[in-house]
Amino acid sequence: MRNIVLFGPPGAGKGTQSALLVDHFGFVHLSTGDIFRANIKGQTELGTLAKSYMDQGQLVPDDVTIRMLEDSANGHPDANGFIFDGFPRTTAQAEALDRFLEGKGQSISGMLALEVEEDELRDRLAKRAETSGRADDADPAVIQKRIDVYNAETAPVAEHYQGQGKYHGIAGMGSIEDIFARLRDAIDGLA
Ligand code: ADP
């Protein structure tokens, strides 16, 4: 069983590529952003809390996010591998994920990190704003905040996996098909 962390800044293409990887490998896809948005739509207490952070481009607090991710994963006891998208976003989340998987006799097989230039990210997010209906895509100041939070709090998560020899940088520029082929080949190469 392979468990993958799909990593990269906002707008790197994690959601797009996750859908293709799910089709190809049969992973269960867990996107913390998608789960928060579903809670906002369902007007749950968690959704109200998450929205107050997301609309500002800030991270939802670790304790809430970790608990939600673990509950979601526990909802798929028969999963033949997970793809984690948008999680872990802090070193504390990465450590919690290691402990959680260890408790199930599992581990992360590899982190695939999509590498995309910042100007391209801003262009993609501005374009996505035209169709996504996402408040956090619509405001350039919030986009910049998300990129800044990524650089300050999330980028260090790569070092966590580098230290475990599990980091794989993937060029995230070019066509969706080409990027998918790079990811697929990298996953095929994981134990
Ligand atoms: P993107 O990667 O395009 O910014 P996501 O859908 O992954 O979009 O996340 C949207 C927002 O949801 C983030 O800006 C953050 O507020 C919140 N969020 C998602 N995942 C996490 C997480 N693991 N920890 C904290 N906050 C998160």
Residues whose N, C-alpha, C, O or C-beta is under 5 A from the ligand:
A	BS01	ADP	P9 P10 G11 T32 G33 D34 Y53 M54 G57 Q58 L59 V60 T65 G86 F87 P88 R89 R146
